[in-house]
Amino acid sequence: MAAKNDSVTASRELVIHRTFDAPRELVFKAWTEPELLIKWWGPKGFTNTFHEIDVRPGGVWRYTMHSAEGQHFENRITYSAVEPPYRLAYLHDSGIDNDPDRFEVDINFEEQHGKTHLTMRSTFLSAEILEKIVKEYGAVEGAHQTLDKLEAALATMQ
């Protein structure tokens, strides 16, 4: 019998955990309200241009990330689940249909004595794509930097 935490996608997954000293409802709002999201989204040194954002199942968020070096990265998120304040799920790609580097993201917001434990699970099409994203784009460090920015932003929202 398989253990409860076994996963058939483990070799294709990037899982990030963070506990925020903020209520779950606020953390969820920071992920879903454009005026809050623009304040923190992306790794250190990046800014964003939001083109459209419709946070609902089937809704799309299109944005361009701008690096400090002047590079521009097109992004598209298509929401599959929006369950306030518990869960967000979406497909993340570059805006190109059937993008070979696309990945699914499932974010869970768990209340813990007035704090919020966030689990962000990104599942890629293959272990090789995950490895490429981690090595070429610094996905792990980028995720931690993004959540650092969220943590700082949450302190100003309370």
C-alpha positions as CSV (number, residue, x, y, z in Angstrom):
1,M,0.0,0.0,0.0
2,A,1.3,3.4,-0.9
3,A,2.1,6.0,1.8
4,K,-0.3,8.9,2.0
5,N,2.3,11.4,0.7
6,D,3.4,9.4,-2.3
7,S,3.1,11.1,-5.7
8,V,3.3,9.8,-9.2
9,T,4.5,13.3,-10.3
10,A,7.2,13.8,-7.6
11,S,10.1,14.0,-10.1
12,R,8.2,16.7,-12.0
13,E,7.2,18.8,-9.0
14,L,8.6,21.9,-7.3
15,V,7.1,22.3,-3.9
16,I,7.6,25.5,-1.9
17,H,6.4,26.1,1.7
18,R,6.2,29.3,3.6
19,T,4.4,30.5,6.7
20,F,3.3,34.1,6.8
21,D,2.5,36.1,10.0
22,A,-0.8,37.2,8.5
23,P,-4.4,35.9,8.3
24,R,-5.3,33.5,5.5
25,E,-7.9,35.9,4.1
26,L,-5.3,38.6,3.7
27,V,-2.7,36.3,2.1
28,F,-5.4,35.0,-0.3
29,K,-6.4,38.6,-1.2
30,A,-2.8,39.5,-1.9
31,W,-2.7,36.7,-4.5
32,T,-6.0,37.7,-6.1
33,E,-6.5,41.5,-6.0
34,P,-4.6,43.2,-8.8
35,E,-3.8,46.4,-6.7
36,L,-2.2,44.1,-4.1
37,L,-0.6,41.6,-6.4
38,I,1.3,44.4,-8.4
39,K,3.1,45.4,-5.2
40,W,5.0,42.1,-4.7
41,W,4.8,39.7,-7.7
42,G,8.0,38.4,-9.0
43,P,11.6,37.9,-7.9
44,K,13.9,40.6,-6.5
45,G,14.7,43.3,-9.1
46,F,11.7,42.5,-11.4
47,T,8.8,44.7,-12.1
48,N,5.6,43.9,-14.0
49,T,3.1,45.3,-16.5
50,F,-0.3,43.8,-16.0
51,H,-2.2,43.6,-19.3
52,E,-5.4,41.8,-18.0
53,I,-6.4,39.9,-14.9
54,D,-9.6,38.0,-14.3
55,V,-9.3,35.9,-11.2
56,R,-12.0,33.2,-11.7
57,P,-12.1,29.7,-13.0
58,G,-11.4,30.1,-16.8
59,G,-10.1,33.6,-16.2
60,V,-6.8,34.8,-17.6
61,W,-4.0,36.9,-16.1
62,R,-1.5,38.2,-18.8
63,Y,1.5,40.2,-17.7
64,T,5.1,41.0,-18.7
65,M,7.9,40.6,-16.2
66,H,10.8,43.1,-16.6
67,S,14.2,42.3,-15.3
68,A,16.7,44.9,-14.0
69,E,18.8,44.0,-17.1
70,G,16.0,45.1,-19.5
71,Q,14.7,41.6,-20.4
72,H,11.0,41.1,-20.9
73,F,9.2,37.9,-20.1
74,E,5.7,37.3,-21.3
75,N,3.4,35.3,-19.0
76,R,-0.1,34.0,-19.0
77,I,-1.9,32.4,-16.2
78,T,-5.2,30.6,-16.8
79,Y,-7.1,29.9,-13.6
80,S,-8.7,26.5,-13.1
81,A,-9.7,26.9,-9.4
82,V,-10.4,29.9,-7.2
83,E,-11.6,28.8,-3.8
84,P,-11.3,31.7,-1.4
85,P,-9.5,31.6,1.0
86,Y,-8.3,28.0,0.6
87,R,-6.9,27.4,-2.8
88,L,-5.8,28.7,-6.2
89,A,-4.9,26.6,-9.1
90,Y,-3.8,27.6,-12.6
91,L,-1.8,26.8,-15.7
92,H,1.2,29.1,-16.2
93,D,2.8,29.5,-19.6
94,S,4.4,32.2,-21.8
95,G,1.2,33.0,-23.6
96,I,1.9,30.5,-26.4
97,D,-0.6,27.8,-26.7
98,N,0.9,24.4,-25.9
99,D,4.1,26.0,-24.5
100,P,6.5,23.1,-23.9
101,D,7.6,24.8,-20.6
102,R,4.1,25.3,-19.2
103,F,3.3,24.1,-15.8
104,E,0.4,23.6,-13.4
105,V,0.4,25.4,-10.1
106,D,-1.7,24.5,-7.0
107,I,-1.5,26.8,-4.0
108,N,-3.1,25.9,-0.7
109,F,-3.6,28.5,2.1
110,E,-3.8,26.8,5.5
111,E,-4.8,28.7,8.6
112,Q,-2.4,28.1,11.6
113,H,-3.3,30.1,14.7
114,G,-3.7,33.4,13.0
115,K,-0.9,32.7,10.5
116,T,-1.0,31.3,7.1
117,H,0.9,28.2,5.9
118,L,1.2,28.3,2.1
119,T,2.1,25.3,0.0
120,M,2.8,26.0,-3.7
121,R,3.1,22.9,-5.9
122,S,4.2,23.4,-9.5
123,T,4.0,20.4,-11.7
124,F,5.9,20.4,-15.0
125,L,5.4,18.2,-18.1
126,S,8.7,16.3,-17.4
127,A,11.5,16.0,-15.0
128,E,13.8,17.4,-17.7
129,I,11.7,20.6,-18.1
130,L,11.7,21.1,-14.3
131,E,15.5,20.7,-14.2
132,K,15.8,23.2,-17.1
133,I,13.6,25.8,-15.3
134,V,15.5,25.4,-12.0
135,K,18.9,25.6,-13.7
136,E,18.3,28.2,-16.4
137,Y,15.8,30.5,-14.7
138,G,16.6,29.9,-11.0
139,A,13.1,28.8,-10.2
140,V,13.7,27.8,-6.6
141,E,15.5,31.0,-5.7
142,G,13.0,33.1,-7.7
143,A,10.1,31.5,-5.9
144,H,11.7,32.3,-2.5
145,Q,12.5,35.9,-3.5
146,T,8.9,36.3,-4.7
147,L,7.5,35.0,-1.4
148,D,10.0,37.3,0.5
149,K,8.5,40.2,-1.4
150,L,5.0,39.0,-0.5
151,E,6.0,38.7,3.2
152,A,7.2,42.4,3.1
153,A,4.1,43.5,1.3
154,L,1.8,41.7,3.8
155,A,3.4,43.7,6.7
156,T,2.2,46.9,5.1
157,M,-1.3,45.6,4.4
158,Q,-2.3,44.7,8.0
